[in-house]
Amino acid sequence: QVQLVESGGGLVQPGGSLLLSCGGARGIFNVGWHRQAPGKQRELVAAITIGSTNFNYANFAKGRFTISRDNAKNTVYLQMNNLKPEDTGTYYCNAVRWPASHWGQGTQVTGAS
């Protein structure tokens, strides 16, 4: 049984920072952070491979967000800097090990305008 728990969301002023955590993301999974804004499709924010050897960032995340992991803590992080109102949404952690894909419940990020 895989249970992913996201935390670290909140209300943040423009230009502010948040650190999101995804607990339960063991080192056997490739992990991605996704987000979904109201009325929009869920989209990939950033992804990290099992050994932290490869990273993938959405264009809007490049230069502002950093994904990392601590396999000893079974945790994947998303450091978000220079946040903008358009970063508002629910942020989800997705752990993948073919053929299984696991999602957390999400954590809300609200960028003040």
N, C-alpha and C positions, 0 to 999 in steps of 0.2 A: 504494500500500500504506500503510495507516494502522496504526501500532503505538502503542498507549497503554501507558504504564508508570507504575503507581502506586507511591508510596513514602511513607515517613513513619509507618507504623504502628508499634505497639509495645504494651508493657504500661504502663498508667498508673494511678496511684492516684486514688481518687475526688476530684473537684475539680480534677484536673490538666488539662493541655492537650496537644494534638498538632496539628501542621500536616501535612496530607496534600498531596501533589503528584501531579498527573497530567501527565506529560510526553508530548509528541506531540499534544497537543490544539490543533491549529492554529486560527487565528482565523476560519476558515470554518465552524466547527462550533458548534452549540449544545451545551452540555456539562452533564451531570448527574452528581452523586455519588449512588450507591445503596449500600445495605448489606444484608447477609444474615446473620442470626443462625442458629445451629445449629437445624435443625428448623423454620425459619420461612421465609416467602416473602421474596423480595428486595423492598426498598421504597426509594422515592425519599427522599433526604436533602435535597438542595438542587440547584438548577439555575440556569444562567446563560446568557443569550443571547449571540449573536455579538458585539455591540457593548457588552456589559455594560449594556444598557439595561433589562433586566428580570431579576428574580430570583424564584425560587420556593423556599420552605422548607417542609418538613414541620413539623407543629405541634411535634413534640418537639425540633426543631432551632432554632426561633425563639428569639432571645435568647441562644443559646449558640454556634451555629455561624455562620460567615461564609464564603460562597463568593466567589472573586475569580479574575481571570485576568490574565496578562501575555502578550499576543499576541506581543510581541517574543521571548519565550522559549518560545512554544508550550506554555505551562503553565497549568493551572487548579489552584487551591488550595482546600483546605477547612480553615479554622481552626476547631478544635474546643476549646471552653473548658468548664470545669465538667463534666468528663466523669463519667459514672455507670456503674456496673456493667452496666446494661441497654444501654449503647452498644456493648457487645461484639459483634463480628461482622467479617465480611470486607467491606471497603469497595471498591467498584468505580467506575471512571470510565467514562462512556458518552458518546461523541461522535456527534452526529447531524447529518446533512445529507441531507435527504430525497432518495432513498429509502433511503439507507445508514445503518446504525447500527453503531458499533464499540465493543467492550468491551475493557478491560484485564484482566489476570490477577487483580487485587485485591491489597489489602494488609490484613493482619490487625491489628485493634485489640482489645485485651483490657483491659477495665476491672476492676481488682482490687476485690474485695469486702471 
